Amino acid sequence: MPIVLKGVNFEKINIFGIIHGILQTEIKTYKMKTTQLLLIPAIAVLTLAGCKSKKQTIQKETGAVEITLPFSTKEFRSDENFFRSKQVGKSPDLATAKKIAYQNAKSEMAGNINSTVKRVTDQYTNQRTVGNTQEFENKFEELARDVVNLEMSNVKEIGEKTFKEADGSYSYWIALEADKKTVFDKIDAKISNDAKLKLDYDKQKFQQIFDAEMKKLAEERK
């Protein structure tokens, strides 16, 4: 006699059919997920192959070869908190190559800092009422240069690489770093000790402009 519960006839229900249907659905879902997982590395391989093929095509057509210079990654570029520079020195003598690279890197960094300070000073004098604008800018930049020249003896070395060329000479690469806060604090101390400059100096405003310029510098180096 069929079992009837609240209008349901269990004799007509195919339990095995239901279980079979559930299993088939699970198998299909598993296969789809497996296929997707297999496709991801396949697409990555094809993309890399495409890029490589494109580079090879450019090389064949123009004869150009892509070169990656040392210290070209993000951590060796200036950002919001640090001034950074990199340079190379070449010489038959390794010690001379190192000296050339170090001096070149320091000169580059000093130029970057002085350029940043000049932009900050120009904006500062434009946004504030200063007694004698030209005199203030000239004196300000002179003090900043003095600070930068002194700070160059305290720069931090953050990377070096040495290459021996086919002709037996040496190529020496170096990367340097200077802390923005240290540079700013020393400029601030110099200005604060100058009675004339101090009259037109607003540290908070100057620092605000300085920080904004450092952010721009970081964006340019991305």
Protein Blocks (a to p, Z undefined) as FASTA:
>chain_A
ZZdeehiafklpcfklmmmmmmmmmmmmmmmmmmmmmmmmmmmmmmmmmmmmmmmmmmmm
nopacdddehkbfklcccfkbccdddddddfblklmmmmmmmmmmmmmmmmmmmmmmmmm
mmmmmmpccfblmlmmmmmmmmmmmmmmmmmmmcccfbdcddddfkopacddddddddfk
lmmmmmmmmmmmmmklmmmpcfklmmmmmmmmmmmmmmmmZZ
